[in-house]
Protein backbone atom coordinates (compact mmCIF):
# COMPACT_ATOMS: atom_id res chain seq x y z
CA UNK A 1 0.00 0.00 0.00
CA UNK A 2 1.30 3.43 -0.81
CA UNK A 3 -0.02 6.44 1.05
CA UNK A 4 1.41 9.92 1.21
CA UNK A 5 2.26 11.96 4.27
CA UNK A 6 -0.96 13.94 4.12
CA UNK A 7 -3.05 10.78 4.09
CA UNK A 8 -0.97 9.27 6.87
CA UNK A 9 -1.42 12.39 8.95
CA UNK A 10 -5.15 12.21 8.42
CA UNK A 11 -5.20 8.57 9.48
CA UNK A 12 -2.79 8.77 12.39
CA UNK A 13 -2.40 12.24 13.76
CA UNK A 14 -5.83 13.23 14.91
CA UNK A 15 -6.32 15.14 18.12
CA UNK A 16 -7.94 12.07 19.65
CA UNK A 17 -4.54 10.39 19.73
CA UNK A 18 -2.79 13.44 21.11
CA UNK A 19 -4.82 13.40 24.33
CA UNK A 20 -4.32 9.72 25.16
CA UNK A 21 -1.75 10.34 27.88
CA UNK A 22 -1.51 13.21 30.29
CA UNK A 23 1.37 14.29 32.45
CA UNK A 24 4.91 12.99 32.74
CA UNK A 25 4.72 9.23 32.98
CA UNK A 26 0.94 9.28 33.15
CA UNK A 27 -1.18 6.38 32.07
CA UNK A 28 -3.79 8.22 30.01
CA UNK A 29 -7.29 7.94 31.56
CA UNK A 30 10.51 -11.84 19.83
CA UNK A 31 10.44 -16.74 14.46
CA UNK A 32 13.04 -15.29 17.12
CA UNK A 33 10.55 -12.90 18.50
CA UNK A 34 10.34 -14.37 21.96
CA UNK A 35 9.92 -11.91 24.79
CA UNK A 36 13.13 -13.37 26.19
CA UNK A 37 15.22 -12.62 23.11
CA UNK A 38 18.63 -11.30 23.99
CA UNK A 39 19.46 -7.93 22.51
CA UNK A 40 22.63 -5.97 22.80
CA UNK A 41 22.76 -5.05 26.46
CA UNK A 42 19.61 -7.00 27.26
CA UNK A 43 18.99 -9.96 29.50
CA UNK A 44 17.99 -13.34 28.19
CA UNK A 45 14.88 -15.19 29.26
CA UNK A 46 16.93 -17.01 31.89
CA UNK A 47 17.08 -13.76 33.84
CA UNK A 48 13.32 -13.50 34.28
CA UNK A 49 11.65 -12.91 37.60
CA UNK A 50 11.08 -16.56 38.46
CA UNK A 51 7.32 -16.26 38.15
CA UNK A 52 5.07 -18.16 35.78
CA UNK A 53 6.07 -18.39 32.12
CA UNK A 54 4.62 -15.59 29.99
CA UNK A 55 1.33 -16.49 28.33
CA UNK A 56 2.38 -15.02 24.99
CA UNK A 57 5.71 -14.03 23.52
CA UNK A 58 4.77 -10.79 21.80
CA UNK A 59 1.43 -9.69 23.14
CA UNK A 60 1.05 -7.02 25.80
CA UNK A 61 -1.11 -4.13 26.88
CA UNK A 62 -0.57 -0.40 27.25
CA UNK A 63 -2.51 0.42 30.38
CA UNK A 64 -2.18 1.60 33.96
CA UNK A 65 -4.29 1.60 37.07
CA UNK A 66 -5.60 -1.93 36.65
CA UNK A 67 -6.17 -4.21 39.62
CA UNK A 68 -4.68 -7.62 40.40
CA UNK A 69 -7.99 -9.09 39.22
CA UNK A 70 -7.65 -7.21 35.92
CA UNK A 71 -4.09 -8.40 35.39
CA UNK A 72 -5.08 -11.95 36.31
CA UNK A 73 -7.79 -11.92 33.65
CA UNK A 74 -5.38 -10.55 31.05
CA UNK A 75 -2.50 -12.85 32.04
CA UNK A 76 -3.83 -15.89 30.14
CA UNK A 77 -3.06 -14.09 26.89
CA UNK A 78 -0.45 -11.39 27.47
CA UNK A 79 3.20 -11.65 28.47
CA UNK A 80 3.98 -8.02 29.31
CA UNK A 81 2.54 -4.62 30.10
CA UNK A 82 3.57 -1.02 30.60
CA UNK A 83 1.92 2.09 31.95
CA UNK A 84 3.99 5.02 30.59
CA UNK A 85 5.90 5.20 33.89
CA UNK A 86 9.07 3.84 35.50
CA UNK A 87 7.21 1.64 37.97
CA UNK A 88 3.80 0.01 38.41
CA UNK A 89 1.32 2.58 39.63
CA UNK A 90 -0.50 0.14 41.95
CA UNK A 91 1.34 -1.46 44.87
CA UNK A 92 -0.84 -4.59 44.82
CA UNK A 93 -0.15 -5.10 41.12
CA UNK A 94 3.54 -4.38 41.72
CA UNK A 95 3.62 -7.30 44.14
CA UNK A 96 1.62 -9.66 41.91
CA UNK A 97 2.69 -9.24 38.27
CA UNK A 98 5.76 -11.51 38.37
CA UNK A 99 3.78 -14.38 39.88
CA UNK A 100 1.19 -13.96 37.14
CA UNK A 101 3.88 -14.26 34.47
CA UNK A 102 3.27 -10.78 33.10
CA UNK A 103 6.50 -8.80 32.69
CA UNK A 104 6.47 -5.11 33.55
CA UNK A 105 8.40 -2.81 31.19
CA UNK A 106 9.35 0.65 32.54
CA UNK A 107 9.42 3.80 30.45
CA UNK A 108 11.46 6.99 30.55
CA UNK A 109 8.48 9.10 29.46
CA UNK A 110 10.25 12.43 29.01
CA UNK A 111 13.05 14.57 30.35
CA UNK A 112 11.55 15.05 33.80
CA UNK A 113 11.25 11.29 34.34
CA UNK A 114 14.98 10.61 33.99
CA UNK A 115 15.90 11.68 37.52
CA UNK A 116 13.56 9.10 39.05
CA UNK A 117 14.67 6.02 37.14
CA UNK A 118 17.15 4.75 39.74
CA UNK A 119 14.62 4.89 42.54
CA UNK A 120 11.60 3.66 40.58
CA UNK A 121 12.54 1.05 37.95
CA UNK A 122 11.92 -2.45 39.40
CA UNK A 123 15.01 -4.64 39.82
CA UNK A 124 13.53 -7.38 37.60
CA UNK A 125 13.20 -5.07 34.57
CA UNK A 126 14.86 -6.28 31.36
CA UNK A 127 13.98 -3.47 28.95
CA UNK A 128 13.63 0.30 29.09
CA UNK A 129 11.20 2.11 26.82
CA UNK A 130 12.31 5.47 25.52
CA UNK A 131 10.48 8.78 25.33
CA UNK A 132 6.74 8.78 24.62
CA UNK A 133 5.73 10.45 21.34
CA UNK A 134 8.50 13.07 21.58
CA UNK A 135 7.40 14.70 18.33
CA UNK A 136 4.00 15.58 19.87
CA UNK A 137 3.68 18.88 21.68
CA UNK A 138 1.14 17.29 24.03
CA UNK A 139 3.42 14.34 24.89
CA UNK A 140 7.18 14.22 25.67
CA UNK A 141 7.68 17.16 23.27
CA UNK A 142 11.39 16.71 22.59
CA UNK A 143 13.03 17.69 19.33
CA UNK A 144 15.38 15.08 17.87
CA UNK A 145 18.36 17.18 19.01
CA UNK A 146 16.98 17.51 22.53
CA UNK A 147 16.27 13.79 22.77
CA UNK A 148 19.75 12.95 21.47
CA UNK A 149 21.31 15.20 24.12
CA UNK A 150 19.39 13.36 26.84
CA UNK A 151 20.01 9.85 25.48
CA UNK A 152 23.36 9.30 27.27
CA UNK A 153 21.38 9.30 30.53
CA UNK A 154 19.18 6.52 29.13
CA UNK A 155 22.24 4.55 28.05
CA UNK A 156 24.05 4.99 31.38
CA UNK A 157 21.08 3.78 33.36
CA UNK A 158 20.45 0.86 31.01
CA UNK A 159 24.11 -0.20 31.16
CA UNK A 160 24.13 -0.11 34.95
CA UNK A 161 21.02 -2.29 35.10
CA UNK A 162 21.66 -4.55 32.07
CA UNK A 163 18.60 -3.33 30.19
CA UNK A 164 17.94 -3.47 26.46
CA UNK A 165 16.86 -0.07 25.13
CA UNK A 166 13.75 0.61 23.08
CA UNK A 167 13.73 3.81 21.04
CA UNK A 168 11.45 6.77 21.55
CA UNK A 169 7.95 5.79 20.40
CA UNK A 170 6.86 7.91 17.46
CA UNK A 171 3.73 8.37 15.35
CA UNK A 172 2.45 10.77 12.72
CA UNK A 173 1.57 13.95 14.56
CA UNK A 174 -1.24 16.38 13.83
CA UNK A 175 -1.72 19.66 15.67
CA UNK A 176 1.18 20.97 17.76
CA UNK A 177 4.28 19.04 16.67
CA UNK A 178 8.03 19.65 16.58
CA UNK A 179 8.31 17.18 13.66
CA UNK A 180 5.12 15.80 12.13
CA UNK A 181 6.59 12.79 10.29
CA UNK A 182 7.84 10.02 12.64
CA UNK A 183 10.48 8.87 10.14
CA UNK A 184 11.85 12.39 9.82
CA UNK A 185 12.01 12.68 13.61
CA UNK A 186 13.90 9.37 13.94
CA UNK A 187 16.25 10.21 11.06
CA UNK A 188 17.12 13.54 12.67
CA UNK A 189 17.54 11.83 16.05
CA UNK A 190 19.98 9.25 14.63
CA UNK A 191 21.85 11.99 12.73
CA UNK A 192 22.24 13.96 15.97
CA UNK A 193 23.28 10.85 17.89
CA UNK A 194 24.94 8.44 15.43
CA UNK A 195 26.50 6.33 18.19
CA UNK A 196 23.33 6.12 20.29
CA UNK A 197 22.47 2.63 21.52
CA UNK A 198 19.04 1.56 20.29
CA UNK A 199 18.19 -2.15 20.49
CA UNK A 200 14.60 -1.91 19.23
CA UNK A 201 12.49 0.69 17.42
CA UNK A 202 9.11 1.64 18.91
CA UNK A 203 6.11 3.17 17.19
CA UNK A 204 2.37 3.83 17.63
CA UNK A 205 -0.44 3.36 15.10
CA UNK A 206 -4.16 4.15 15.17
CA UNK A 207 -5.48 3.56 11.66
CA UNK A 208 -8.20 0.93 11.34
CA UNK A 209 -7.29 -1.49 8.56
CA UNK A 210 -4.69 -4.21 8.13
CA UNK A 211 -3.24 -2.90 4.87
CA UNK A 212 -2.35 0.42 6.49
CA UNK A 213 -0.67 -1.38 9.40
CA UNK A 214 1.32 -3.54 6.96
CA UNK A 215 2.41 -0.41 5.07
CA UNK A 216 3.50 1.30 8.28
CA UNK A 217 5.56 -1.67 9.49
CA UNK A 218 7.20 -1.99 6.09
CA UNK A 219 8.44 1.60 6.29
CA UNK A 220 10.25 0.86 9.56
CA UNK A 221 11.55 -2.46 8.24
CA UNK A 222 13.01 -0.81 5.16
CA UNK A 223 14.63 2.11 7.00
CA UNK A 224 16.03 0.53 10.17
CA UNK A 225 17.83 -2.71 11.04
CA UNK A 226 16.43 -3.12 14.54
CA UNK A 227 13.42 -5.25 15.36
CA UNK A 228 10.19 -3.49 16.23
CA UNK A 229 7.89 -2.84 19.19
CA UNK A 230 4.41 -1.53 18.36
CA UNK A 231 3.71 -0.11 21.79
CA UNK A 232 0.28 1.40 21.09
CA UNK A 233 -2.35 0.39 18.55
CA UNK A 234 -6.12 0.21 18.20
CA UNK A 235 -8.77 1.58 15.86
CA UNK A 236 -9.20 5.26 16.71
CA UNK A 237 -8.69 7.14 13.45
CA UNK A 238 -11.34 5.59 11.25
CA UNK A 239 -14.88 6.63 10.45
CA UNK A 240 -16.16 3.53 12.27
CA UNK A 241 -14.72 2.85 15.74
CA UNK A 242 -17.61 0.67 16.93
CA UNK A 243 -17.13 -2.63 18.77
CA UNK A 244 -17.63 -4.69 15.56
CA UNK A 245 -15.02 -2.51 13.83
CA UNK A 246 -12.60 -3.02 16.72
CA UNK A 247 -13.13 -6.79 16.56
CA UNK A 248 -12.52 -6.92 12.82
CA UNK A 249 -9.43 -4.72 12.98
CA UNK A 250 -7.98 -6.50 15.99
CA UNK A 251 -8.19 -9.91 14.29
CA UNK A 252 -6.58 -8.54 11.12
CA UNK A 253 -3.85 -6.74 13.07
CA UNK A 254 -3.06 -9.73 15.30
CA UNK A 255 -2.62 -11.98 12.28
CA UNK A 256 -0.17 -9.47 10.78
CA UNK A 257 1.76 -8.87 13.99
CA UNK A 258 2.02 -12.53 15.01
CA UNK A 259 3.26 -13.53 11.54
CA UNK A 260 5.87 -10.76 11.22
CA UNK A 261 9.30 -11.88 12.56
CA UNK A 262 10.53 -8.28 12.76
CA UNK A 263 7.81 -7.44 15.29
CA UNK A 264 9.11 -8.47 18.71
CA UNK A 265 6.32 -7.05 20.84
CA UNK A 266 3.05 -5.22 20.51
CA UNK A 267 0.57 -3.69 22.95
CA UNK A 268 -3.10 -2.88 22.45
CA UNK A 269 -4.27 0.48 23.70
CA UNK A 270 -5.95 0.08 26.17
CA UNK A 271 -7.63 -1.57 29.17
CA UNK A 272 -10.27 1.06 29.84
CA UNK A 273 -10.78 4.44 28.23
CA UNK A 274 -13.11 7.32 28.91
CA UNK A 275 -13.30 8.61 25.34
CA UNK A 276 -13.75 5.46 23.18
CA UNK A 277 -15.04 2.54 25.29
CA UNK A 278 -15.19 0.29 22.22
CA UNK A 279 -11.39 -0.20 22.47
CA UNK A 280 -11.58 -1.45 26.08
CA UNK A 281 -10.18 -4.90 26.93
CA UNK A 282 -11.57 -4.68 30.47
CA UNK A 283 -15.10 -4.18 31.74
CA UNK A 284 -15.90 -4.60 35.42
CA UNK A 285 -13.02 -5.34 37.79
CA UNK A 286 -11.32 -8.56 36.68
CA UNK A 287 -13.68 -9.07 33.72
CA UNK A 288 -12.71 -9.08 30.06
CA UNK A 289 -14.89 -7.44 27.45
CA UNK A 290 -15.67 -9.45 24.29
CA UNK A 291 -12.78 -7.56 22.67
CA UNK A 292 -10.57 -8.52 25.60
CA UNK A 293 -11.55 -12.16 25.17
CA UNK A 294 -10.56 -11.97 21.52
CA UNK A 295 -7.21 -10.40 22.43
CA UNK A 296 -6.14 -12.87 25.09
CA UNK A 297 -7.45 -15.96 23.26
CA UNK A 298 -5.99 -15.22 19.81
CA UNK A 299 -3.31 -17.82 18.89
CA UNK A 300 0.26 -16.74 19.64
CA UNK A 301 2.99 -17.52 17.14
CA UNK A 302 5.44 -18.51 19.86
CA UNK A 303 5.02 -19.66 23.42
CA UNK A 304 7.74 -20.63 25.89
ABEGO torsion letter per residue (X at the ends): XBBBAAAAAAAAABAAAAAABBEBGBAGXXXAABAABBBBGBBBAAABAGBBBBABAABBBBBBGBBAAAAAAAAAABABBBAGBABBABAAAAAAAAAAGBBBBBBBABAAAAAAAAAABBAABABBBBBBGAABAABAGBBAAAAAAAAAAAAAAAAAAGBBBBBBBBBBBBEBBABABAAAAAAAAAAABAABBBABBBBBBABABAAAAAAAAAAAAAABABBBBBABBBBAABABABAAAAAAAAAAAAAAAAABAABABBBBOBABBAABAAABABBBBGBBBAAAAAAAABBBABBX
